[in-house]
Amino acid sequence: MTVTAAKGFVAAGVEAGIRHAKQDVAVIHSTESAVGGAMFTRNKVQAACVKLDRAHLEVAEPQAVVVNSGVANASTGAEGYANAGATAARAAELLGIDAEQVLVLSTGVIGMHLPMDRLLNGVASAVAALNADGGHDAAQAIMTTDTRPKESVVSRDGFTVGGMAKGAGMIHPDLATMLSVITTDYPLEPGEPGGFLRPAVDETFNAITIDGDCSTNDTVILLANGASGLARTPETDASFAAALHEVCDDLSRQIVADGEGVTVLAEIHVQGAVDTSQAKAIAQRIATSLLVKTALFGHDANWGRVLMAAGSAPYNGGYADIDADLATLRYNDTVVLDHGSPTNVEPDVSGPSCTIKLDLGLGDGSAAYLTSDLSYDYVRINADYRS
């Protein structure tokens, strides 16, 4: 289950001394000519690597990705941008490709400059170590507060999609500090990866939240090199789209399950909204409510908090439409509110997962979010993050 599962990809993860005695630099490279696309954070404060990658994608097809953990290289000015460019240039020199064919990802503390001597030495070590079994090391090298690497692979119909991700905090759409690199040996043409990637990301990575904070560095990259040799048909395109969605969904679920201090995983489903956009606004508001999340931690339904959040979902300069007298609410399929009337039934929410379903009875709009509880450990982890 690695980012090198697809044919024609190699990777490595090495220890460069950026973090404390941990692997912290990864390189992923396609040995066959690849095409690629990416989606980035919509945060107005964007890391130097995000700006550089946007520029590179405008002029070249990506053949390699360099990732460092420990330092985000965000809010670092002109020097930060130059350092991102130097990282790409060094990797390109070693790989024998153009600098614009290298994408750079960083994750870690905002406002710090990269230790360039250590980083560039790490890039050299990683390039020297590239191999088809190096995906797991690469997945470990991109972690920050993650407790475990996140990897996923789907193989079917003669092709493979493999991916890795990191993320445990500062997770919220648009794009949840989250990074993901996805590779495939399915044949795509220049300009096509983004068209396949966008819907998969919107329904997965853009539908999760841990703490409501949208990162400066969020990036999802898709590289496709066609090494499978598969002949494309409309049917194989549909199969590839489904496989890509599966990998993105699996990785996004792993991110939430490994969220900082998480003890409960919760799925929020909203249906019967006026339209899909209002359903998404309401689901997002419930999923990010601190009162809902702390109740989840306490294994206490306290379902009035869900109604409170739903009724205060920002939408189009006001709040999304809801009529409490029409609403039906279920916790783990137990009805606690039936068309506006409480059932006086206490649902069992004692387990490590919870499903909350809210039917508004207003229309056909529906949306879902994956979220988590908010525990004491979340505060401890983030209070101590730099120490």
C-alpha positions as a Markdown table, in Angstrom:
| # | Residue | x | y | z |
|---|---|---|---|---|
| 1 | Met | 0.0 | 0.0 | 0.0 |
| 2 | Thr | 2.4 | 2.7 | -1.1 |
| 3 | Val | 2.8 | 5.6 | -3.5 |
| 4 | Thr | 5.1 | 3.4 | -5.6 |
| 5 | Ala | 2.5 | 0.6 | -6.1 |
| 6 | Ala | 1.8 | 1.9 | -9.7 |
| 7 | Lys | 4.3 | 0.9 | -12.3 |
| 8 | Gly | 7.1 | 3.4 | -13.1 |
| 9 | Phe | 7.3 | 5.2 | -9.8 |
| 10 | Val | 10.2 | 5.2 | -7.2 |
| 11 | Ala | 10.4 | 7.0 | -3.9 |
| 12 | Ala | 12.5 | 7.4 | -0.8 |
| 13 | Gly | 12.3 | 9.0 | 2.7 |
| 14 | Val | 15.4 | 10.0 | 4.6 |
| 15 | Glu | 16.4 | 11.7 | 7.8 |
| 16 | Ala | 18.0 | 15.1 | 7.1 |
| 17 | Gly | 18.0 | 16.6 | 10.6 |
| 18 | Ile | 15.1 | 19.1 | 10.0 |
| 19 | Arg | 13.0 | 17.3 | 12.6 |
| 20 | His | 14.2 | 15.5 | 15.8 |
| 21 | Ala | 15.8 | 12.2 | 14.7 |
| 22 | Lys | 13.0 | 11.3 | 12.3 |
| 23 | Gln | 12.7 | 10.9 | 8.6 |
| 24 | Asp | 11.8 | 14.3 | 7.2 |
| 25 | Val | 12.6 | 14.5 | 3.5 |
| 26 | Ala | 10.8 | 12.5 | 0.8 |
| 27 | Val | 11.2 | 12.3 | -3.0 |
| 28 | Ile | 8.8 | 10.7 | -5.4 |
| 29 | His | 9.8 | 10.3 | -9.1 |
| 30 | Ser | 8.2 | 8.9 | -12.2 |
| 31 | Thr | 10.7 | 6.9 | -14.2 |
| 32 | Glu | 8.4 | 7.2 | -17.2 |
| 33 | Ser | 7.2 | 10.4 | -18.8 |
| 34 | Ala | 4.3 | 11.7 | -16.7 |
| 35 | Val | 1.6 | 14.3 | -16.7 |
| 36 | Gly | 0.2 | 15.8 | -13.6 |
| 37 | Gly | -2.2 | 18.2 | -11.9 |
| 38 | Ala | -2.8 | 19.5 | -8.4 |
| 39 | Met | -5.3 | 21.2 | -6.1 |
| 40 | Phe | -4.2 | 23.7 | -3.5 |
| 41 | Thr | -5.4 | 25.4 | -0.3 |
| 42 | Arg | -7.7 | 28.4 | -0.8 |
| 43 | Asn | -6.3 | 30.1 | 2.3 |
| 44 | Lys | -5.2 | 33.6 | 1.3 |
| 45 | Val | -1.9 | 33.1 | 3.2 |
| 46 | Gln | -0.1 | 30.6 | 1.0 |
| 47 | Ala | 3.2 | 28.9 | 1.6 |
| 48 | Ala | 6.1 | 29.5 | -0.8 |
| 49 | Cys | 5.9 | 26.0 | -2.1 |
| 50 | Val | 2.3 | 26.5 | -3.1 |
| 51 | Lys | 3.2 | 29.6 | -5.1 |
| 52 | Leu | 6.1 | 27.9 | -6.7 |
| 53 | Asp | 4.1 | 24.8 | -7.7 |
| 54 | Arg | 1.4 | 26.9 | -9.3 |
| 55 | Ala | 4.1 | 28.6 | -11.4 |
| 56 | His | 5.7 | 25.3 | -12.3 |
| 57 | Leu | 2.4 | 23.6 | -13.4 |
| 58 | Glu | 1.8 | 26.5 | -15.8 |
| 59 | Val | 4.9 | 25.7 | -17.8 |
| 60 | Ala | 5.7 | 22.0 | -17.4 |
| 61 | Glu | 4.4 | 18.6 | -16.6 |
| 62 | Pro | 5.6 | 17.4 | -13.1 |
| 63 | Gln | 7.9 | 14.4 | -13.0 |
| 64 | Ala | 9.0 | 14.5 | -9.4 |
| 65 | Val | 7.8 | 15.8 | -6.0 |
| 66 | Val | 10.0 | 16.8 | -3.0 |
| 67 | Val | 8.5 | 16.9 | 0.4 |
| 68 | Asn | 10.0 | 18.1 | 3.7 |
| 69 | Ser | 8.4 | 18.0 | 7.1 |
| 70 | Gly | 9.2 | 20.1 | 10.2 |
| 71 | Val | 9.1 | 23.6 | 8.5 |
| 72 | Ala | 6.2 | 24.9 | 6.5 |
| 73 | Asn | 8.1 | 27.6 | 4.7 |
| 74 | Ala | 5.0 | 29.8 | 4.9 |
| 75 | Ser | 5.1 | 33.5 | 5.7 |
| 76 | Thr | 8.8 | 33.6 | 4.8 |
| 77 | Gly | 8.8 | 36.2 | 2.1 |
| 78 | Ala | 11.2 | 36.4 | -0.9 |
| 79 | Glu | 13.8 | 34.2 | 0.9 |
| 80 | Gly | 11.2 | 31.5 | 1.4 |
| 81 | Tyr | 10.2 | 31.5 | -2.3 |
| 82 | Ala | 13.9 | 31.4 | -3.3 |
| 83 | Asn | 14.5 | 28.4 | -1.0 |
| 84 | Ala | 11.6 | 26.5 | -2.5 |
| 85 | Gly | 13.0 | 27.2 | -5.9 |
| 86 | Ala | 16.5 | 26.1 | -4.8 |
| 87 | Thr | 15.0 | 22.8 | -3.5 |
| 88 | Ala | 13.3 | 22.1 | -6.9 |
| 89 | Ala | 16.5 | 23.0 | -8.8 |
| 90 | Arg | 18.7 | 20.7 | -6.7 |
| 91 | Ala | 16.3 | 17.8 | -7.2 |
| 92 | Ala | 16.1 | 18.5 | -10.9 |
| 93 | Glu | 19.9 | 18.5 | -11.2 |
| 94 | Leu | 20.2 | 15.2 | -9.5 |
| 95 | Leu | 17.3 | 13.6 | -11.5 |
| 96 | Gly | 18.3 | 15.0 | -14.9 |
| 97 | Ile | 15.1 | 17.0 | -15.5 |
| 98 | Asp | 14.1 | 20.6 | -15.6 |
| 99 | Ala | 13.5 | 22.5 | -12.3 |
| 100 | Glu | 10.0 | 23.3 | -13.5 |
| 101 | Gln | 9.2 | 19.6 | -13.6 |
| 102 | Val | 9.7 | 19.3 | -9.8 |
| 103 | Leu | 6.9 | 20.2 | -7.4 |
| 104 | Val | 7.9 | 21.1 | -3.8 |
| 105 | Leu | 5.8 | 20.5 | -0.7 |
| 106 | Ser | 6.5 | 21.6 | 2.9 |
| 107 | Thr | 4.7 | 21.0 | 6.2 |
| 108 | Gly | 5.5 | 22.0 | 9.8 |
| 109 | Val | 5.9 | 25.3 | 11.7 |
| 110 | Ile | 4.8 | 28.5 | 9.9 |
| 111 | Gly | 7.1 | 31.5 | 9.9 |
| 112 | Met | 10.4 | 29.6 | 10.0 |
| 113 | His | 13.0 | 29.5 | 7.2 |
| 114 | Leu | 14.1 | 26.2 | 5.9 |
| 115 | Pro | 17.5 | 24.9 | 7.0 |
| 116 | Met | 18.7 | 24.8 | 3.4 |
| 117 | Asp | 22.0 | 23.0 | 4.0 |
| 118 | Arg | 20.3 | 20.1 | 5.7 |
| 119 | Leu | 17.4 | 20.1 | 3.3 |
| 120 | Leu | 19.5 | 20.0 | 0.1 |
| 121 | Asn | 21.7 | 17.3 | 1.6 |
| 122 | Gly | 18.5 | 15.4 | 2.4 |
| 123 | Val | 17.3 | 15.8 | -1.2 |
| 124 | Ala | 20.6 | 14.3 | -2.4 |
| 125 | Ser | 20.3 | 11.4 | 0.0 |
| 126 | Ala | 16.7 | 10.7 | -1.0 |
| 127 | Val | 17.4 | 10.8 | -4.7 |
| 128 | Ala | 20.3 | 8.4 | -4.2 |
| 129 | Ala | 18.0 | 6.1 | -2.3 |
| 130 | Leu | 15.1 | 6.1 | -4.8 |
| 131 | Asn | 13.6 | 2.6 | -5.3 |
| 132 | Ala | 10.3 | 0.9 | -6.1 |
| 133 | Asp | 9.9 | -0.2 | -2.5 |
| 134 | Gly | 10.5 | 3.3 | -1.0 |
| 135 | Gly | 7.0 | 4.4 | -0.8 |
| 136 | His | 6.5 | 3.5 | 2.8 |
| 137 | Asp | 9.6 | 5.4 | 3.9 |
| 138 | Ala | 8.4 | 8.4 | 1.9 |
| 139 | Ala | 5.0 | 8.3 | 3.7 |
| 140 | Gln | 6.8 | 8.3 | 7.0 |
| 141 | Ala | 9.0 | 11.2 | 6.1 |
| 142 | Ile | 6.1 | 13.6 | 5.4 |
| 143 | Met | 4.5 | 13.2 | 8.9 |
| 144 | Thr | 4.4 | 15.9 | 11.6 |
| 145 | Thr | 2.0 | 15.3 | 14.5 |
| 146 | Asp | 0.7 | 12.2 | 12.7 |
| 147 | Thr | 0.9 | 9.0 | 14.7 |
| 148 | Arg | 1.1 | 6.8 | 11.7 |
| 149 | Pro | 1.7 | 7.0 | 7.9 |
| 150 | Lys | -1.3 | 7.1 | 5.6 |
| 151 | Glu | -1.2 | 5.0 | 2.4 |
| 152 | Ser | -3.8 | 3.6 | 0.1 |
| 153 | Val | -3.7 | 1.5 | -3.1 |
| 154 | Val | -6.5 | 0.4 | -5.6 |
| 155 | Ser | -5.6 | -2.0 | -8.5 |
| 156 | Arg | -8.2 | -3.0 | -11.1 |
| 157 | Asp | -8.7 | -3.4 | -14.8 |
| 158 | Gly | -5.0 | -3.4 | -15.5 |
| 159 | Phe | -4.0 | -0.2 | -13.8 |
| 160 | Thr | -3.1 | 0.9 | -10.2 |
| 161 | Val | -3.7 | 4.1 | -8.2 |
| 162 | Gly | -1.6 | 4.5 | -5.1 |
| 163 | Gly | -1.3 | 7.4 | -2.7 |
| 164 | Met | 0.1 | 8.7 | 0.5 |
| 165 | Ala | -1.0 | 11.6 | 2.7 |
| 166 | Lys | -0.2 | 13.4 | 5.9 |
| 167 | Gly | -2.4 | 15.3 | 8.2 |
| 168 | Ala | -3.7 | 15.3 | 11.8 |
| 169 | Gly | -4.4 | 18.9 | 12.7 |
| 170 | Met | -5.1 | 22.2 | 10.9 |
| 171 | Ile | -7.6 | 20.2 | 8.9 |
| 172 | His | -10.5 | 21.9 | 7.2 |
| 173 | Pro | -11.7 | 22.5 | 3.7 |
| 174 | Asp | -10.9 | 24.0 | 1.3 |
| 175 | Leu | -8.4 | 21.2 | 1.5 |
| 176 | Ala | -7.9 | 19.8 | 4.7 |
| 177 | Thr | -2.0 | 20.9 | 7.3 |
| 178 | Met | -2.7 | 18.2 | 4.8 |
| 179 | Leu | -0.5 | 17.0 | 1.9 |
| 180 | Ser | -1.2 | 14.1 | -0.5 |
| 181 | Val | 0.7 | 12.7 | -3.5 |
| 182 | Ile | -1.2 | 10.2 | -5.7 |
| 183 | Thr | 0.3 | 8.2 | -8.5 |
| 184 | Thr | -1.1 | 6.1 | -11.2 |
| 185 | Asp | 0.1 | 4.1 | -14.2 |
| 186 | Tyr | -3.2 | 4.8 | -16.0 |
| 187 | Pro | -2.7 | 6.7 | -19.3 |
| 188 | Leu | -3.8 | 10.4 | -19.1 |
| 189 | Glu | -3.1 | 13.3 | -21.5 |
| 190 | Pro | -1.7 | 16.7 | -20.6 |
| 191 | Gly | -4.4 | 18.8 | -18.9 |
| 192 | Glu | -6.5 | 15.8 | -17.9 |
| 193 | Pro | -5.3 | 15.0 | -14.3 |
| 194 | Gly | -7.0 | 18.0 | -12.8 |
| 195 | Gly | -10.3 | 17.1 | -14.4 |
| 196 | Phe | -10.2 | 13.7 | -12.7 |
| 197 | Leu | -8.7 | 15.0 | -9.4 |
| 198 | Arg | -11.2 | 17.9 | -8.7 |
| 199 | Pro | -14.4 | 15.9 | -8.2 |
| 200 | Ala | -12.5 | 13.2 | -6.2 |
| 201 | Val | -11.0 | 15.9 | -3.9 |
| 202 | Asp | -14.3 | 17.8 | -3.5 |
| 203 | Glu | -16.1 | 14.7 | -2.2 |
| 204 | Thr | -13.3 | 13.5 | 0.1 |
| 205 | Phe | -10.5 | 15.8 | 1.2 |
| 206 | Asn | -12.8 | 18.8 | 0.9 |
| 207 | Ala | -15.4 | 17.1 | 3.1 |
| 208 | Ile | -13.4 | 16.5 | 6.3 |
| 209 | Thr | -12.6 | 18.6 | 9.3 |
| 210 | Ile | -10.8 | 18.1 | 12.5 |
| 211 | Asp | -10.4 | 21.6 | 14.0 |
| 212 | Gly | -11.9 | 24.1 | 11.4 |
| 213 | Asp | -8.5 | 25.6 | 10.5 |
| 214 | Cys | -7.6 | 25.8 | 6.8 |
| 215 | Ser | -3.8 | 25.3 | 6.3 |
| 216 | Thr | -1.4 | 27.5 | 4.4 |
| 217 | Asn | 0.2 | 24.5 | 2.7 |
| 218 | Asp | -2.6 | 22.1 | 1.7 |
| 219 | Thr | -1.9 | 20.3 | -1.6 |
| 220 | Val | -3.0 | 17.2 | -3.4 |
| 221 | Ile | -1.0 | 16.1 | -6.4 |
| 222 | Leu | -1.8 | 13.5 | -9.1 |
| 223 | Leu | 0.9 | 12.1 | -11.3 |
| 224 | Ala | 0.0 | 9.7 | -14.2 |
| 225 | Asn | 2.6 | 8.0 | -16.4 |
| 226 | Gly | 0.7 | 5.5 | -18.5 |
| 227 | Ala | 3.2 | 2.7 | -17.7 |
| 228 | Ser | 0.4 | 0.2 | -17.5 |
| 229 | Gly | 0.2 | 0.2 | -21.3 |
| 230 | Leu | -3.6 | 0.0 | -21.0 |
| 231 | Ala | -5.7 | 1.0 | -24.0 |
| 232 | Arg | -8.2 | 3.7 | -22.8 |
| 233 | Thr | -12.0 | 3.4 | -23.3 |
| 234 | Pro | -14.9 | 5.3 | -21.7 |
| 235 | Glu | -15.3 | 2.3 | -19.4 |
| 236 | Thr | -11.7 | 2.3 | -18.2 |
| 237 | Asp | -12.0 | 6.1 | -17.7 |
| 238 | Ala | -15.0 | 5.5 | -15.4 |
| 239 | Ser | -13.1 | 2.8 | -13.6 |
| 240 | Phe | -10.1 | 5.0 | -13.1 |
| 241 | Ala | -12.3 | 7.8 | -11.8 |
| 242 | Ala | -13.8 | 5.4 | -9.3 |
| 243 | Ala | -10.4 | 4.1 | -8.2 |
| 244 | Leu | -9.1 | 7.6 | -7.7 |
| 245 | His | -12.1 | 8.5 | -5.6 |
| 246 | Glu | -11.6 | 5.3 | -3.5 |
| 247 | Val | -7.9 | 6.2 | -2.8 |
| 248 | Cys | -8.8 | 9.8 | -1.9 |
| 249 | Asp | -11.7 | 8.7 | 0.3 |
| 250 | Asp | -9.5 | 6.2 | 2.1 |
| 251 | Leu | -6.7 | 8.7 | 2.7 |
| 252 | Ser | -9.1 | 11.4 | 3.9 |
| 253 | Arg | -10.7 | 8.9 | 6.4 |
| 254 | Gln | -7.2 | 7.9 | 7.7 |
| 255 | Ile | -6.4 | 11.6 | 8.3 |
| 256 | Val | -9.5 | 12.2 | 10.4 |
| 257 | Ala | -9.1 | 8.9 | 12.3 |
| 258 | Asp | -5.5 | 10.0 | 13.1 |
| 259 | Gly | -6.6 | 13.5 | 14.1 |
| 260 | Glu | -4.8 | 15.1 | 17.0 |
| 261 | Gly | -6.3 | 13.7 | 20.2 |
| 262 | Val | -9.1 | 12.1 | 18.3 |
| 263 | Thr | -11.1 | 9.4 | 20.2 |
| 264 | Val | -14.3 | 9.4 | 18.2 |
| 265 | Leu | -14.9 | 9.5 | 14.4 |
| 266 | Ala | -18.2 | 11.0 | 13.4 |
| 267 | Glu | -20.0 | 11.0 | 10.0 |
| 268 | Ile | -22.4 | 13.9 | 9.5 |
| 269 | His | -25.2 | 13.4 | 6.9 |
| 270 | Val | -27.6 | 16.2 | 6.0 |
| 271 | Gln | -30.5 | 15.5 | 3.7 |
| 272 | Gly | -33.7 | 17.2 | 2.8 |
| 273 | Ala | -32.1 | 20.6 | 2.5 |
| 274 | Val | -33.3 | 23.3 | 0.0 |
| 275 | Asp | -30.3 | 22.4 | -2.2 |
| 276 | Thr | -26.9 | 20.8 | -2.1 |
| 277 | Ser | -25.0 | 24.0 | -1.4 |
| 278 | Gln | -27.2 | 24.7 | 1.7 |
| 279 | Ala | -26.9 | 21.1 | 2.8 |
| 280 | Lys | -23.1 | 21.4 | 2.6 |
| 281 | Ala | -23.1 | 24.6 | 4.6 |
| 282 | Ile | -25.2 | 23.0 | 7.4 |
| 283 | Ala | -23.2 | 19.8 | 7.4 |
| 284 | Gln | -20.0 | 21.8 | 7.7 |
| 285 | Arg | -21.4 | 23.9 | 10.5 |
| 286 | Ile | -22.3 | 20.8 | 12.5 |
| 287 | Ala | -19.0 | 19.1 | 11.8 |
| 288 | Thr | -17.0 | 22.2 | 13.1 |
| 289 | Ser | -19.2 | 23.0 | 16.1 |
| 290 | Leu | -17.0 | 22.9 | 19.2 |
| 291 | Leu | -20.0 | 22.0 | 21.3 |
| 292 | Val | -20.9 | 19.1 | 19.0 |
| 293 | Lys | -17.3 | 17.9 | 19.0 |
| 294 | Thr | -16.9 | 18.1 | 22.8 |
| 295 | Ala | -20.2 | 16.2 | 23.3 |
| 296 | Leu | -18.8 | 13.5 | 21.0 |
| 297 | Phe | -15.7 | 13.3 | 23.2 |
| 298 | Gly | -18.0 | 12.9 | 26.3 |
| 299 | His | -20.0 | 10.2 | 24.5 |
| 300 | Asp | -23.1 | 12.3 | 25.2 |
| 301 | Ala | -25.6 | 12.8 | 22.4 |
| 302 | Asn | -26.8 | 16.2 | 23.7 |
| 303 | Trp | -28.4 | 16.5 | 20.3 |
| 304 | Gly | -29.8 | 20.0 | 20.8 |
| 305 | Arg | -26.2 | 21.1 | 19.9 |
| 306 | Val | -26.7 | 19.7 | 16.5 |
| 307 | Leu | -29.9 | 21.7 | 16.0 |
| 308 | Met | -28.2 | 24.8 | 17.3 |
| 309 | Ala | -25.4 | 24.4 | 14.8 |
| 310 | Ala | -27.7 | 23.6 | 11.9 |
| 311 | Gly | -29.7 | 26.8 | 12.6 |
| 312 | Ser | -26.6 | 29.0 | 12.5 |
| 313 | Ala | -24.9 | 27.7 | 9.4 |
| 314 | Pro | -23.6 | 30.7 | 7.5 |
| 315 | Tyr | -24.9 | 30.9 | 3.9 |
| 316 | Asn | -25.0 | 33.6 | 1.3 |
| 317 | Gly | -24.6 | 36.5 | 3.7 |
| 318 | Gly | -27.1 | 35.0 | 6.2 |
| 319 | Tyr | -28.0 | 31.5 | 7.5 |
| 320 | Ala | -29.1 | 28.4 | 5.6 |
| 321 | Asp | -32.8 | 27.6 | 5.6 |
| 322 | Ile | -34.1 | 25.3 | 8.3 |
| 323 | Asp | -37.5 | 24.7 | 9.9 |
| 324 | Ala | -37.1 | 23.0 | 13.3 |
| 325 | Asp | -40.7 | 21.7 | 13.1 |
| 326 | Leu | -39.9 | 19.7 | 10.0 |
| 327 | Ala | -36.5 | 18.3 | 11.2 |
| 328 | Thr | -35.8 | 14.6 | 12.0 |
| 329 | Leu | -32.5 | 13.7 | 13.7 |
| 330 | Arg | -30.9 | 10.3 | 14.2 |
| 331 | Tyr | -27.9 | 9.2 | 16.2 |
| 332 | Asn | -26.6 | 5.8 | 15.1 |
| 333 | Asp | -30.0 | 5.2 | 13.4 |
| 334 | Thr | -31.9 | 6.0 | 16.7 |
| 335 | Val | -34.5 | 8.8 | 16.2 |
| 336 | Val | -34.1 | 11.5 | 18.8 |
| 337 | Leu | -36.1 | 14.1 | 17.1 |
| 338 | Asp | -39.1 | 13.2 | 14.9 |
| 339 | His | -40.5 | 16.1 | 12.7 |
| 340 | Gly | -39.7 | 18.6 | 15.4 |
| 341 | Ser | -40.8 | 16.5 | 18.4 |
| 342 | Pro | -38.3 | 14.9 | 20.8 |
| 343 | Thr | -38.7 | 11.1 | 21.1 |
| 344 | Asn | -37.2 | 11.0 | 24.7 |
| 345 | Val | -35.1 | 8.1 | 23.5 |
| 346 | Glu | -31.4 | 8.2 | 24.5 |
| 347 | Pro | -29.1 | 6.8 | 21.7 |
| 348 | Asp | -26.1 | 4.7 | 22.4 |
| 349 | Val | -23.0 | 6.8 | 21.5 |
| 350 | Ser | -20.5 | 4.9 | 23.7 |
| 351 | Gly | -18.4 | 3.6 | 20.8 |
| 352 | Pro | -15.5 | 5.0 | 18.8 |
| 353 | Ser | -17.7 | 6.1 | 15.9 |
| 354 | Cys | -20.9 | 7.9 | 15.5 |
| 355 | Thr | -23.3 | 8.6 | 12.7 |
| 356 | Ile | -25.5 | 11.7 | 12.9 |
| 357 | Lys | -28.2 | 12.1 | 10.3 |
| 358 | Leu | -30.3 | 15.2 | 10.0 |
| 359 | Asp | -33.3 | 15.3 | 7.6 |
| 360 | Leu | -34.6 | 18.9 | 7.1 |
| 361 | Gly | -37.7 | 18.0 | 5.1 |
| 362 | Leu | -37.3 | 21.0 | 2.8 |
| 363 | Gly | -36.0 | 19.7 | -0.5 |
| 364 | Asp | -33.6 | 17.4 | -2.2 |
| 365 | Gly | -30.2 | 18.8 | -1.1 |
| 366 | Ser | -27.8 | 16.5 | 0.6 |
| 367 | Ala | -24.2 | 16.5 | 1.8 |
| 368 | Ala | -21.9 | 14.6 | 4.2 |
| 369 | Tyr | -18.9 | 15.5 | 6.3 |
| 370 | Leu | -16.4 | 13.4 | 8.2 |
| 371 | Thr | -15.3 | 14.9 | 11.5 |
| 372 | Ser | -14.0 | 14.0 | 15.0 |
| 373 | Asp | -14.4 | 14.8 | 18.6 |
| 374 | Leu | -12.3 | 17.5 | 20.4 |
| 375 | Ser | -10.4 | 16.1 | 23.3 |
| 376 | Tyr | -8.0 | 17.3 | 26.1 |
| 377 | Asp | -5.1 | 15.9 | 24.1 |
| 378 | Tyr | -5.9 | 18.2 | 21.1 |
| 379 | Val | -5.2 | 21.2 | 23.3 |
| 380 | Arg | -2.1 | 19.6 | 24.8 |
| 381 | Ile | -0.6 | 18.6 | 21.4 |
| 382 | Asn | -1.1 | 22.1 | 19.9 |
| 383 | Ala | -0.1 | 24.0 | 23.1 |
| 384 | Asp | 3.2 | 22.1 | 23.0 |
| 385 | Tyr | 3.7 | 22.0 | 19.2 |
| 386 | Arg | 6.9 | 24.1 | 19.1 |
| 387 | Ser | 8.4 | 22.9 | 22.4 |
